[in-house]
């Protein structure tokens, strides 16, 4: 079983995210990430996570069942969105909401969100 990499170990992981799988590179795999086998979507945990691809149906499930985009657990009354500058300007986002602690974790730990281009 893969272990967390040094970047992940340096960040406090919310309890609800500790059940998520760990990629070969040592990153937690968010609930929305698609898993691929031989170039095709597979079940969660089967094959390898492709962080560039959304798990089929995840947006609809998150919206209809009111679950966190990052951990996959039921949301409460408060919801958070991880957004960038353009989302703030346009006041839109293409991703469903998440728990505040999950959003904070993602903003700090996710290389896509935290590394400057």
N, C-alpha and C positions, 0 to 999 in steps of 0.2 A: 504494500500500500504506500502511495506517495506521501511524503511529508511536506509540511509548509516550508516555503523558501524563507530566506532571511527577511525579505520585505514584509511578508505576511506575519511572521513572528513578531515583528516590531510594532504591530498595530493591534489594539484591543479588538477582538472579534466579538460581536454581539452573540449572546447565548443562542438565539434562534438561528444564527448562521453557522454554528459549529457542526450541524448535522450535514452540511453540504459536502459534496465530493471535493477531492483535491486533484488538480490536474497533474500531469507528469512534471510540469515546470514548477509545481508547488503553489499554485494559486487556487483559492476557493473558486468553485464553479457556481455562479449565480443560477437561480432557479430558471431564468428565462433562456439560458444558453442551450443551443442545440447540440446534441451528441451525434456523431457521424461514424458510420462503418462503411468502408469501401465507397466513400463519396456520397452516401445517402443517409438521410436522417434515421436515427435509431432510437431506442428507448433511452430514457435518462440513465446514465451510468454504464451504458454499453458502447464500446468503441472509445472515441476520443472527443472531448468537448471542442467545439469550434466557436470561440468567443465572438466571431464576426457574424454568426448566424443566430437568429431567434428560433427557439424551439417551436415547431409547428403548433399553432393554436394558442400559444402562450398569452398573446395580447388579449384575445377573447376571454380566455379563462380568468386572467387577472381582473379584467373589467367586470365580467358577469358574476364571478364568485368573490370579488373584493379581497383578493390576496396580494401580498407584497410581491412586487416585481423581482426582488432580489433574493428573499429567503423562501418564498412560496407559502408562508403562513398567513392566516386570516388577519386582515387589517382591522384596526379599531376606528374610533371616530376621527382621530387625527391622521393626516396623510402628508407625506413629504415627497418632493420631486427633486431629482438630481438634474440640474440644468446648467447650461453654459451661457455665455454672454448673449448670443443671438436669441436664445429662448427667452431671456429676460427682456430683450428689446421687442420681440414679436409677441411675447406673452403666450407662447404656444410650446407644447412639447409633444413628442411622438411616443413617449414611454408612459406606462401606467405608474401610479404612485407606489410608494414603499413606506416602511416604518422609518421614523426619524433616525434611529440608531443604525439601521441598515444603510440609509442614505449617507450618513456621516462616514461609515466604514468605507463605502464605495468611493466617496470623494477623496479619501485619503489613500486607500490601498490599491484601487484599480489603476493599472498603468495607463490605460486609455484615457481616464479622466484626470489623473494627477501629473502625468508627464507633459511638459510643454513641447509642442511640435517645433 
